[in-house]
Amino acid sequence: MTKRIATVIGGHGFIGRHVVEGLVAEGYTVRVTSRRPDRIRRLRRLGGGNKVIPVYASVTDATTLHAAIDGAEGVVNLVSILTESAQATFHAINGQAAGRVARIAAEHDVARYVHVSAIGADPQSPSAYGRSKAEGEAAVRRIFPHAGIIRPSVVFGPEDRFLNMFATMARFLPVLPVFCGDTRFQPVYVGDVAAAIVTLLDEPQVSARLVEAGGPDILTMREVMRYVMTQTGHQRPLLTVPLPLARLEASLFERLPGKLLTNDQINMMQKDNVVASEAVTLGELGIEPTPMSKIVPQYLHRSAK
């Protein structure tokens, strides 16, 4: 039998690790690209250690992408940025690089391609991030018309940077600031997102779909924070931050290392992050979304100590 090879661009991250595990379970040998291949060591244990191959590649370097993709049956692109720097802008990474990876995959006659975008991708988005995600989707579609595209809402799981961040805040801060408290989110379990990506890559009959991935729970930002406090046992007063003050704080934070808050994120958080009523959903891929109650208490209890 011909060896099945899949390349996962940026596969060492939070979602990527679950995708790699799913692809190995489906019988793929998986090339996992990173600018730091040494970070992929623990993934090599999957499938007896010979099913995961760390590969150096950068989405800004076509030569490395050609080497990583050559001979692959399927490609998944997970690379994205949430904040900009002088070296990495939304346009360069979320937009141009998305098209570059798709173009190189097409040049190598890759059979199936999956691009990971985000709910809120829209050319008319109030945030530069949302516009750049729409730019990336459009570039992928132009080059690889039959690509699968998945747009998750905020993703939760043991190593997430969403619920865990609020848990840390609740543990150490006497009062929790709330930005855009009425904005609704539809948190989706990382395992469900990974399963959808594997399905889009592995099943030709659904490979060209645009899927919006959300869980069964829809909560406002304020409700998310209360839920986290309940799970951790750290009850704190919630202080609603008016929009003008939020923008002032973001203007300060976005100049600091780590960029804990930016004005572009404020723009993004003013719009609901939920699955559109007309969208193809996880259920249409045969995946029943996992409620937060089945997963979150198992890992947030660590923040209760």
GUTOR-344284 format. One record per residue: residue in three letters; x, y, z of N, C-alpha, C, O, CB in turn. Coordinates in steps of 0.001 Angstrom, whole numbers, plus 500000, padded with zeros to 6 digits. Glycine has a CB too. Layout:
# GUTOR-344284
alaXYZXYZXYZXYZXYZ
...
//
This chain:
# GUTOR-344284
met500838498807500000500000500000500000500878501249500000501944501265500614499049500003501221
thr500423502298499307501150503552499290501031504229500651499940504310501215500627504474498171
lys502138504707501169502120505384502459501378506701502339501663507497501443503548505616502977
arg500424506940503238499658508183503236500422509228504038500770509008505199498227507966503822
ile500676510365503404501436511428504058500574512683504123499972513087503128502773511710503304
ala500522513293505296499862514582505471500862515558506073501655515191506940498593514454506370
thr500820516783505616501660517834506182500773518792506960499787519305506431502456518586505072
val501126519031508217500375519969509052501273521174509319502249521086510064499902519297510400
ile500929522286508704501714523513508840501382524147510193500233524501510457501422524512507658
gly502404524285511047502176524818512388501502523814513302500694524195514148501342526068512313
gly501818522543513147501110521491513871501540521273515300501009520380515962501260520241513155
his502489522058515811502945521852517187502121522638518197502349522516519401504401522238517313
gly501165523446517732500385524296518626499212523588519283499060522371519170499881525475517876
phe498388524365519971497268523857520761496326522985519931496061521842520303496494525016521369
ile495820523506518817494928522717517961495725521679517188495274520547517014494152523630516987
gly496893522058516730497689521186515870498021519854516496498006518828515815498946521867515493
arg498320519850517780498678518585518437497535517581518367497763516384518194499064518831519899
his496312518067518502495141517185518416494907516728516975494500515591516738493886517902518955
val495163517613516023495027517244514615496023516151514249495669515175513588495229518472513712
val497264516320514680498299515317514388497898513966514969498023512938514303499672515760514956
glu497423513968516195497009512711516828495883512047516030495882510831515840496552512965518283
gly494913512870515559493814512322514777494252511752513447493751510715513013492788513370514548
leu495187512427512797495673511944511504496480510657511658496373509752510830496525513016510823
val497284510575512714498031509335512975497054508180513189497273507073512698498964509496514216
ala495966508450513932494964507412514180494299506949512886493836505812512798493905507923515152
glu494250507826511883493662507474510586494670506813509655494336506481508518493092508713509919
gly495890506620510121496880505892509336497855506747508558498629506224507757496194505013508404
tyr497835508061508778498766508944508076500134508950508756500242508795509972498202510371508010
thr501157509131507958502435509618508452502367511131508337502052511661507271503667509011507648
val502661511832509431502395513270509486503691514055509579504483513858510500501489513606510674
arg503900514939508627504988515912508715504454517132509455503473517743509033505539516301507287
val505094517475510540504669518605511356505695519711511204506852519548511593504498518198512851
thr505279520835510641506243521900510391506268522902511529505263523151512195505924522605509086
ser507440523466511729507637524497512732508954525196512435509838524629511794507623523902514172
arg509076526422512902510385527067512861511262526575514004512449526895514072510235528592512924
arg510659525784514913511391525151516011511008523669516065510220523271516924511086525861517380
pro511551522850515166511188521430515143511471520700516442510867519660516708511913520746514040
asp512386521228517264512687520580518539511491520570519478511444519778520419513853521271519210
arg510520521453519226509328521506520063508358520357519787507369520196520502508623522823519860
ile508631519574518776507687518543518339508045517174518913507420516174518561507651518472516814
arg509028517123519780509524515833520258508436514964520856508378513768520572510603516046521275
arg507565515544521686506573514696522354505539514146521379504931513109521644505874515477523453
leu505332514829520254504410514297519243504967513057518569504209512259518017504107515357518194
arg506270512886518607506881511744517922506538510419518600506740509351518023508393511916517866
arg506023510491519820505633509252520501504371508640519891504110507451520075505412509518521989
leu503600509429519181502373508916518573502706507883517506503639508067516725501544510065517967
gly501949506808517474502151505797516444503484505107516529504047504718515506502009506407515109
gly504006504943517743505267504226517884506489505053517570507595504517517507505260503040517016
gly506314506361517368507464507232517181507916507417515749508791508245515493508578506717517954
asn507350506673514796507792506805513407506710507373512499506862507389511278508239505462512878
lys505617507837513097504511508372512311504490509897512275503735510497511509503206507865512862
val505316510514513100505356511976513165506768512434512839507732512049513500504910512498514572
ile506871513262511810508185513701511325508290515220511478507603515950510764508406513275509830
pro509127515710512387509327517153512509510056517700511275511035517118510807510122517482513795
val509562518816510766510154519426509574510284520929509813509344521575510275509291519134508296
tyr511449521474509497511586522930509580510902523568508373511157523184507231513087523348509648
ala510034524543508632509426525315507550508847526597508122508452526655509286508329524492506819
ser508804527612507291508192528885507648507211529269506554507491529075505371509266529994507851
val506048529818506944505047530197505944505508531386505112504879531710504105503721530524506622
thr506584532035505510507115533143504726508257532711503804508820533540503088507591534243505651
asp508601531428503816509732530908503041509247529790502118509041528659502559510862530389503984
ala509066530111500841508514529146499897509385527905499747508866526804499565508329529796498552
thr510696528069499821511589526926499642511337525862500702511256524674500387513051527377499688
thr511213526284501957510968525313503026509588524692502902509406523523503243511118525975504394
leu508609525455502419507263524904502240507242523841501142506579522813501286506269526024501906
his507964524086500048508039523081498975508569521754499524508029520692499215508947523583497817
ala509617521819500331510208520601500877509249519885501822509202518655501847511505520928501602
ala508484520653502602507573520057503577506345519436502930505788518472503455507143521095504577
ile505917519981501791504663519558501160504871518514500074503965517726499804503954520753500573
asp506023518488499455506276517567498344505944516118498729506472515587499707507744517669497896
gly505069515500497950504712514102498184503568513890499149503165512750499380505885513378498684
ala503032514959499720501931514819500669500609514627499942500382515196498874501854516040501587
glu499747513823500532498390513621500013497454514725500478496550515137499750497847512259500451
gly497681515202501701496850516256502262497681517262503022498758516942503526495790515672503166
val497170518495503105497854519575503826496835520312504684495722520596504242498564520560502837
val497228520614505907496437521453506810497275522663507175498425522519507590495993520667508094
asn496711523859507025497424525069507438496764525650508679495617526094508638497450526116506296
leu497505525642509786497017526153511067497664527473511468497302528049512494497256525132512146
val498601527953510688499380529124511108498526530389511049497860530667510052500634529287510223
ser498566531140512140497813532381512234498399533200513375499046532647514265496289532111512454
ile498181534510513361498582535360514487497383536172514949496533536556514145499761536299514093
leu497322536432516265496241537226516862496647538674517097495794539556517196495804536605518173
thr497957538917517186498466540280517327499627540471516368500315539515516009498905540571518790
glu499836541702515961500881542009514981502182542413515670502206542822516831500417543128514039
ser503248542281514910504543542829515304505183543427514056504649543302512954505467541728515956
ala506320544071514236507013544648513082507426543560512100507484543792510892508244545444513536
gln507714542362512629508182541263511778507027540444511185507200539778510164509099540349512579
ala505859540491511819504736539651511373503439540440511453502910540680512538504634538358512226
thr502930540842510282501678541586510227500532540642509870500753539544509359501771542743509202
phe499299541089510149498124540305509774498118540018508276497865538890507850496838541038510176
his498398541045507486498388540880506024499406539836505585499116539005504724498679542221505327
ala500604539876506178501679538970505750501404537525506152501656536611505367503010539420506341
ile500887537302507370500736535942507883499338535381507630499199534308507042501038535913509369
asn498308536093508065496943535579507912496438535683506475495560534926506061496002536329508836
gly496994536619505725496556536824504346497497536223503320497202535177502741496403538283504077
gln498627536876503091499558536447502042500079535025502259500118534234501317500728537407501969
ala500477534695503484501054533376503738500028532268503528500377531173503085501611533308505158
ala498764532546503842497718531550503599497644531211502113497522530043501743496349532063504099
gly497717532227501274497723531985499837498978531279499370498922530444498467497572533278499099
arg500112531603499973501386530969499589501347529464499869501744528665499021502570531622500352
val500877529083501043500814527663501376499870526936500427500189525843499960500364527468502832
ala498714527523500136497757526896499224498337526762497815498162525736497158496456527705499181
arg499031527814497356499617527769496008500639526645495889500656525916494898500277529115495663
ile501487526508496900502513525474496853501876524091496946502339523151496301503535525673497988
ala500822523962497740500113522681497806499524522325496449499585521171496024499002522728498869
ala498951523321495766498393523072494433499483522695493434499273521820492594497633524305493935
glu500640523340493515501748523026492611502239521590492789502764520988491852502900523997492838
his502067521049493989502499519676494251501355518667494100501474517511494506503088519577495653
asp500243519124493507499091518245493248498570517570494508498195516398494478499466517188492235
val498546518295495595497968517775496831496479517514496608495774518364496063498191518767498017
ala496004516353497024494619515958496745493616516749497584492575517164497074494439514466497002
arg493919516961498869492969517650499749493715518634500643494847518399501064492172516631500610
tyr493037519739500914493659520856501625492651521427502615491479521602502279494149521959500631
val493100521718503833492235522327504846492902523584505387494068523570505782491934521328506000
his492140524666505394492627525936505916491831526279507162490601526246507143492517527068504852
val492527526610508250491866526954509509491763528473509626492770529176509700492636526358510725
ser490538528954509640490265530381509719489653530684511085490094530116512084489318530838508566
ala488664531551511157488039531895512437486678532515512186486480533219511196488933532863513251
ile485732532250513093484466532983513035484790534471513157485602534877513988483468532515514172
gly484152535259512330484460536692512292485286537083511094485524538269510864485178537098513538
ala485742536079510306486451536395509062485484537101508118484472536529507714487039535104508396
asp485799538332507773484864539137506989485632540322506403486317541033507139483652539624507867
pro485529540545505087486227541701504500485783543028505091486511544019505019486010541729503007
gln484566543052505688484046544284506290484179544279507810483556545100508483482585544478505904
ser484975543372508357485125543285509810485661544593510384486479545255509745486058542125510182
pro485213544975511583485779546166512226487217545967512693487905546934513020484925546567513402
ser487672544713512724489044544447513173489931544055511999489489543380511070489059543337514239
ala491178544484512052492140544108511014492363542603511009492593542011509954493474544839511222
tyr492294541974512200492421540521512282491329539837511465491620538959510653492359540058513746
gly490075540235511675488964539631510940489086539834509446488780538930508668487654540198511419
arg489534541021509034489705541281507600490829540428507026490737539953505894489994542772507350
ser491899540233507813493020539425507314492635537958507193493110537271506289494236539569508237
lys491784537466508084491329536082507977490461535904506732490527534866506074490547535668509243
ala489654536904506408488873536852505172489788536898503952489544536208502962487864538012505123
glu490833537705504024491811537774502937492456536404502719492629535969501580492895538837503245
gly492808535732503808493402534403503695492451533399503076492852532618502213493840533914505050
glu491190533408503506490196532501502931490049532729501432490016531776500654488843532681503626
ala489960533993501031489784534304499610490984533835498790490821533318497685489572535810499416
ala492194534017499337493395533571498627493395532058498466493747531542497404494662534023499371
val493002531348499514492955529888499445491938529434498399492226528543497601492606529291500824
arg490766530033498399489715529640497457490115529908496005489794529119495117488424530381497780
arg490817531024495765491251531328494399492211530269493881492151529873492717491912532707494342
ile493091529820494753494162528913494332493747527460494440494126526633493610495408529148495162
phe492959527147495472492593525763495772491073525729495983490614525665497124493372525215497046
pro490287525772494895488830525924495011488151524850495853487091525094496429488222525923493651
his488746523675495928488100522579496658488659522409498069488494521356498685488260521280495889
ala489314523437498573489828523364499945488686523366500942487644523982500715490781524533500233
gly488896522670502047487988522789503178488448523932504062489644524101504300487916521467503978
ile487494524717504550487816525840505438486984525684506703485777525449506639487540527230504744
ile487634525817507842486920525726509117487141526991509917488265527474510053487377524493509922
arg486046527522510446486083528734511265485631528384512684484428528299512932485179529858510653
pro486553528181513611486141527926514996485784529224515726486280530300515391487256527193515752
ser484907529096516737484752530141517731485949530016518673486932529362518322483370530024518504
val485894530615519842487007530459520789487111528987521177486099528321521396486806531360522063
val488330528491521258488568527056521454488992526808522897489883527478523418489653526526520464
phe488336525830523539488718525487524908489296524080524972489051523244524102487512525607525849
gly490061523847526015490725522571526239491792522774527292492054523912527683491334522005524924
pro492422521700527768493341521802528903494446522844528763494905523380529772493964520490529132
glu494883523143527554495978524096527389495524525392526718496335526115526139497093523466526578
asp494213525685526801493721526876526099494238528155526756494659528164527913492184526884526071
arg494190529234525971494622530543526474493420531453526717493562532672526808495600531208525482
phe492261530863526818491023531623527008490508531417528428490617532323529255489946531199525971
leu489952530253528728489447530001530065490571529980531096490395530461532215488688528689530096
asn491719529427530728492845529400531667493324530809532032493766531052533155494002528600531070
met493231531726531076493637533103531370492714533715532420493179534356533363493628533962530084
phe491392533513532255490453534065533230490620533384534592490457534025535630489004533907532729
ala490947532081534590491168531373535843492361531947536592492316532103537812491376529886535583
thr493421532259535871494605532853536499494284534234537053494708534592538152495765532945535493
met493521535009536269493118536333536739492287536230538014492487537000538955492326537068535652
ala491349535272538044490479535118539213491269534682540444490893534992541575489370534105538919
arg492345533975540219493150533507541347493951534632541992494135534652543209494090532409540893
phe494430535579541162495386536551541688494852537981541794495418538788542532496595536553540829
leu493777538313541074493287539691541097492089539833542034491246538938542090492906540146539682
pro492001540934542764490857541141543663489573541504542915488471541242543397491182542235544665
val489721542104541741488592542499540900488923542133539462490064542299539030488282544031541034
leu487927541628538702488173541251537316487554542283536374486344542508536420487607539844537026
pro488368542916535517487806543845534533487088543087533419487545542034532974488912544735533940
val485965543634532978485177543006531912485131543945530717484627545064530813483734542661532401
phe485658543482529593485618544239528354484540543630527439484512542416527234487020544241527655
cys483664544469526897482623543994525956481845542829526588481732541751526003483267543545524590
gly481318543069527780480709542007528575479491541352527975479166540225528348480347542535529874
asp478786542022527039477568541451526453477831540688525154476911540089524597476564542550526193
thr479058540701524673479394539971523448479282538471523690479757537960524704480818540335522961
arg478649537770522748478407536328522920479490535491522236479988535835521164477026535950522360
phe479834534389522889480810533433522374480183532035522388479253531759523146482131533465523219
gln480718531168521531480230529791521440481430528851521570481838528233520587479458529545520087
pro481994528738522764483247527983522934483139526555522399482143525866522617483639527946524410
val484183526132521695484186524817521057485393524029521544486493524565521675484201524946519507
tyr485168522752521808486222521892522346487279521607521293486958521310520142485633520578522867
val488551521701521696489651521513520756489594520149520073489946520033518899490978521674521473
gly489158519121520791489056517794520188488037517741519074488216517003518105488707516777521232
asp486952518525519199485928518567518149486442519318516921486166518924515787484640519232518677
val487184520393517150487772521137516028488742520233515265488719520188514035488504522422516533
ala489586519520515994490552518618515360489844517520514590490253517178513480491485518004516407
ala488784516960515166488037515907514472487436516428513174487406515714512172486929515348515376
ala486957517673513186486400518260511966487481518451510905487244518202509723485726519602512278
ile488660518889511324489761519085510376490154517757509747490351517674508535490979519728511074
val490270516716510571490623515392510052489552514893509093489875514306508060490814514387511204
thr488283515118509418487190514699508534487254515423507195487105514802506143485836514956509201
leu487476516736507235487575517502505991488744517033505131488659517033503903487722518989506298
leu489832516635505781491008516192505029490848514772504510491346514439503434492251516283505896
asp490155513937505273490179512502504991488975512009504187489010510907503640490252511745506280
glu487908512813504109486694512353503437486376513251502244485909514374502430485504512326504420
pro486621512776501029486454513608499832485068514216499676484941515302499110486761512800498623
gln484023513545500162482673514043499952482364515321500733481401516018500414481689512982500326
val483169515636501755482938516855502527484112517817502452484109518853503118482658516508503969
ser485113517486501652486389518205501707486309519669501311487157520455501732487370517530500831
ala485315520067500511485276521446500024484350522343500846484031523447500405484839521463498579
arg483920521914501997482955522679502764483598523822503565484775523777503923482212521757503697
leu482776524848503831483124525918504766482323525655506031481095525751506026482824527361504167
val483013525325507106482369524901508346482614525934509432483737526409509603482885523517508790
glu481563526282510165481717527115511353481552526221512571480539525537512717480683528296511370
ala482556526228513447482610525291514563482342526006515878483110526871516300483968524587514610
gly481249525634516513480909526154517827480374525044518702479897524028518195479890527286517719
gly480446525218519986479935524229520907478456524424521198477827525311520621480718524269522185
pro477889523610522085476460523725522398476131524872523356474963525221523522475971522433522991
asp477153525458523985476933526528524970477230527892524343478278528083523725477821526308526229
ile476309528826524505476528530209524061476465531097525301475458531128526008475457530655522973
leu477550531812525550477661532637526743478189534017526381478971534172525443478571531968527780
thr477752535016527138478356536334526997479728536325527675480043535422528451477438537438527607
met480521537324527375481823537431528031481666537446529539482436536803530253482559538688527568
arg480675538174530029480454538235531476480089536857532027480554536479533103479345539251531809
glu479268536110531306478889534766531745480076533805531715480198532936532578477763534224530868
val480944533961530727482153533128530670482984533340531930483465532378532528482996533456529404
met483152534584532329483982534885533488483343534366534771484039533870535657484223536389533593
arg482027534477534874481337533923536046481456532406536076481633531817537143479855534336536046
tyr481361531778534924481493530316534855482878529887535341483003528927536101481251529811533406
val483898530587534907485262530252535326485411530427536839486033529596537500486294531133534577
met484853531486537378484954531704538822484243530601539593484724530168540640484370533067539200
thr483102530142539085482387529044539731483219527768539720483270527049540718481045528801539040
gln483873527485538592484666526255538472485917526287539343486359525247539832485062526030537023
thr486484527460539538487729527558540311487479527854541784488360527653542620488621528635539724
gly486273528334542103485976528697543489486520530043543894486476530398545072486515527666544405
his487039530808542931487573532141543223486549533187542780486577533645541637488952532368542507
gln485657533558543676484635534544543347485209535951543491485753536305544537483391534367544251
arg485084536739542443485603538108542435484544539053541870483748538647541023486916538198541608
pro484524540300542322483623541275541691484037541507540237485223541510539909483628542620542476
leu483041541699539377483300542014537975483103543506537760482069544067538123482373541192537034
leu484097544138537171484053545579536932483946545834535436484900545596534695485306546283537522
thr482795546315534990482603546617533573483451547827533184483364548882533812481106546878533264
val484263547669532153485140548749531694484466549451530514484254548825529475486558548198531289
pro484127550732530648483511551456529535484423551436528301485648551381528416483201552912529948
leu483801551483527128484567551376525890485678552422525769486793552054525398483639551497524715
pro485435553710526061486545554685525937487729554339526834488882554480526429486051556092526279
leu487440553880528063488527553507528967489215552234528482490432552099528609487997553314530400
ala488435551292527921489017550067527371489994550401526251491062549798526147487913549125526853
arg489625551357525423490515551745524320491781552417524851492869552215524312489783552691523344
leu491638553201525889492812553845526477493758552785527060494971552856526863492384554857527576
glu493203551820527768494030550752528337494694549941527228495867549583527330493183549830529238
ala493934549653526166494497548883525054495643549647524394496634549046523980493405548560524014
ser495513550950524297496575551764523689497868551661524487498960551765523930496138553233523589
leu497737551457525789498930551285526627499462549859526540500659549646526350498614551639528087
phe498566548885526680498991547482526702499595547028525373500502546196525359497813546594527050
glu499097547572524249499597547090522970501018547575522675501635547150521699498669547528521862
arg501523548453523513502909548903523374503870548081524229505088548228524128503019550371523749
leu503308547214525069504131546431525983504390545035525422503600544548524613503460546333527358
pro505479544379525831505726542998525395504562542087525785504010542194526880507041542465526005
gly504205541198524875503097540282525134501753540781524656500862539980524373503015540004526579
lys501585542112524557500348542709524051499107542032524650498345541373523942500307542616522521
leu498920542205525957497796541568526644496448542036526109495463541301526176497875541843528131
leu496401543248525581495160543794525033495515544809523966496412545631524154494280544441526146
thr494807544753522835495035545713521750493702546324521325492635545775521600495737545027520535
asn493783547458520659492568548096520151491892547236519089490669547245518953492893549476519577
asp492706546490518335492101545614517334491287544507518003490239544115517490493186545004516428
gln491763543999519153490999543000519891489709543596520445488676542928520474491841542419521027
ile489769544857520884488545545532521330487548545601520182486360545333520365488860546957521861
asn488036545963518996487153546000517820486530544635517563485338544532517274487928546464516574
met487345543585517669486886542233517405485861541784518445484880541122518106488067541271517379
met486086542144519714485217541688520797483867542401520825482985542010521590485911541881522116
gln483691543422520018482398544103519985481370543356519141480189543705519140482567545511519452
lys481817542338518432480924541575517564480792540153518085481787539538518469481440541572516107
asp479552539617518103479333538253518583480188537255517819480394537385516612477860537875518462
asn480687536248518549481537535218517969480797533885518037481187532981518775482912535136518708
val479717533778517251478868532589517266478642532104515833478819532847514868477512532888517966
val478247530841515727478011530224514419476811530881513737475763531056514359477780528697514567
ala476962531241512470475877531851511705474750530845511492474992529643511386476394532374510350
ser473529531342511431472359530459511320472379529619510056471847528508510049471087531275511358
glu472984530125508982472994529402507706474256528574507493474416527964506437472843530377506569
ala475157528541508475476456527901508283476376526377508352475496525816509005477433528404509320
val477314525719507663477545524284507848478198524118509222479140524836509555478453523673506687
thr477696523170510015478138523023511393478854521695511622478928520847510733476954523142512333
leu479381521536512838480022520276513200479053519108513069479445518016512657480567520347514623
gly477810519332513412476830518264513337476686517696511938476434516503511769475506518756513816
glu476845518554510928476728518093509544477944517292509101477931516675508036476531519274508615
leu478994517301509917480141516424509678480063515167510533480988514354510540481447517166509959
gly478956515012511252478790513849512107479462513984513461479712512983514132479317512649511418
ile479758515217513871480440515460515148479466516146516097478972517234515799481731516329514950
glu479190515522517229478326516129518243479175517024519136480067516528519824477589515040519086
pro478919518334519142479763519242519926479748518894521418478707518554521981479301520686519728
thr480901518986522029481075518631523437480755519823524328481310520903524125482511518138523700
pro479872519655525312479595520779526220480781521076527124481590520197527421478361520483527072
met480871522309527548481962522714528432481958521909529725483021521627530280481863524202528746
ser480781521538530211480677520843531496481374519491531502481712518979532569479232520657531859
lys481594518904530333482251517596530262483769517686530294484444516700530593481825516880529013
ile484309518855529990485762518990529843486362519995530818487365519716531474486100519401528428
val485741521162530907486367522284531608486653522007533084487749522322533548485490523494531497
pro485701521423533853486017521194535273487237520321535501487883520417536545484846520567535954
gln487564519461534524488696518549534688490035519274534689491006518772535255488685517513533591
tyr490101520449534063491390521140534050491385522471534803492443522938535224491811521379532634
leu490224523083534979490230524348535707490389524149537210490699525098537930488956525112535426
his490178522916537692490343522696539126491773523011539581492009523307540752489984521250539481
arg492732522941538629494124523246538983494275524687539418495147525017540223495053522962537807
ser493406525562538872493488526986539212492810527297540536492872528428541019492865527825538113
ala492164526299541123491489526529542392492468526482543569492121526877544681490383525499542590
lys493693525998543324494657525823544405495468527094544625496332527131545500495588524650544105
//
